[in-house]
Amino acid sequence: MEPEEYTRMYHLEEGYWWFVGRRLLVRALMKALRLTPPEGSRLLDVGCGTGAMSRELLPLGQVVSLDFCSEALHMTRTRGLEGLCQGSAEALPLRDNSFRAVTALDVVEHLDHDREALAEMFRVTAPGGAAIISVPAFRFLWSEHDVALHHRRRYTARELREVVSGAGYRIVKLSYVMSLLFPAVVLVRLLQHLAPRRKEAKATLPEVGSLGNRLLKAILSLEAAIVCRVNLPLGVSLICVAVKDAA
């Protein structure tokens, strides 16, 4: 991502509905699928960005926050995280079978080699451990948001299943998410395609006001409860929970 997008993320991650909803979903799925790691476990946050998800994981064990961007890691440190690691998701500088849980939230769509990254995540996941992966969904939703964030691709459920299973994981949950907001996002994307293009692409994180932010967080909280029970057929994003079976 561009440096200014990291700065923007740092200031928004704490309370903005999109980021709050994503963290809430991860914790809800861990609990619902009984994948919360034992106390004291090591956890890895791949592509940690500015550290909000890493901090969310801190009560669960020893967190390693990995990102290729030194500026992002500096911002992560200001959130009180200490286990920082600079490196590439496609060649993790970490030991085999060393993490009970791995998160990669909106990461693999940035990478040239998504299969290699997932194989690396599988390598460092301990037998019996789990990975939680989120990605943007559907190529027809491609917009300047994807350009600004340096995305390489968006996924369908079939495509994500293929690359995650191909890495060696067994998938226990694969669902579209941000589904209740899907019609509104489709409309916005269509309008954006009709509008003149800006010289510089920017990520789409619209101002919604405090009331709108609370409402959207409540919608995503409701959706998290639904996703824990069923898989949704459409959405702006995908969430995948996969396990590395013990040998």
Secondary structure, 3 states (H helix, E strand, C coil): CCHHHHHHHHHHCCCCHHHHHHHHHHHHHHHHCCCCCCCCEEEEEECCCCCHHHHHHHHHEEEEEEECCHHHHHHHHHCCCCCEEECECCECCCCCCCEEEEEEECCHHHCCCHHHHHHHHHHHEEEEEEEEEEEEECHHHCCHHHHHCCCCCCECHHHHHHHHHHCCCEEEEEEEECCCCHHHHHHHHHHHHHCCCCCCCCCCCCCCHHHHHHHHHHHHHHHHHHHCCCCECCCCEEEEEEECCCC
